[in-house]
Amino acid sequence: MILKLRKAEIKDSYQYFEWRNDPLVRKNSYNSKLIDLDSHNKWFSSKIMDSNIFFFIFENELNHKIGQVRIDLIDDKNAIINVSVSKDYRGKGYASELILRSSNHFLENNKNVCINAYIKKNNSSSKKVFENAGFVFIDEVLYKQSKSFQYKKY
């Protein structure tokens, strides 16, 4: 499995829009509402210019977009990770690789930061994916009004 990691660019906005509105992504997201394209484009444009937001796109050797990871730097010690895999590539072992590579890349450049992952309790497949990517279970917490598992990676 050869995956290329690159920073997301403005040209990736529509792909992110499709991933964000995918039914499974919405179900597992803390904001389950569908997002309209205009609102998304404004959000994406502002976030891609934000030096505290790290967007990564992963592509295979055929330049097909496999998925995305976004890491939001919250303060000088904490970040939060978000991930989605294209529906055509789910269940094929990509998610852990995306998380592992993007989190390692981020932590190499942000040495004193801890990446937090929050996973809804009903999303058991994501627990395994984050554990395989080197995240450690911390606690069961209430995050954005949802019972969740908190994982961290240093």
Steps between C-alpha positions, in 0.01 A plus 500: 500500500674812376338817626609854435438757772463861397359817645148574387453791262205719410439276196414219747200685642238306304655164589493598869139607454408157363683323782338722766149427370549126460226328709744290707724800567197703611383215727838481677557875507419721796314726257266265315322765291556515126708798393415714197771565241514878547545473877757226453703703248511799737599273790764316295652822363537646847636181654753424228657842562508447880851410619346301789315262268687220324316338207646188343383318187608146424516368146595161364743429217219570248440843661160390632412685819479244781412727791581798712630583845457837664687592817389816680756655733293612800779654710876453542452154654185348342359416160192311382500258208222431248512238227289367218562236237335505160214249487674315215800425724340419836568163659830460315739598780559860393365686804773398745768583242351846438483573872845357573677692225323832551531492880870409481560777247316750718679395821843520333431869438311567827709320760324616818145441375268212584244393238156418642252273325136488608298203379129449556438190712296334224792529254698191605685468168665840551630391842701221339620727219638759745659232720673356192631851425667529842230688691450405866160475669465760777142499625131495421385862483207715401615689191263737322205344681590146384640213703845451351836334533800728530830391350834683496827484314815682605 
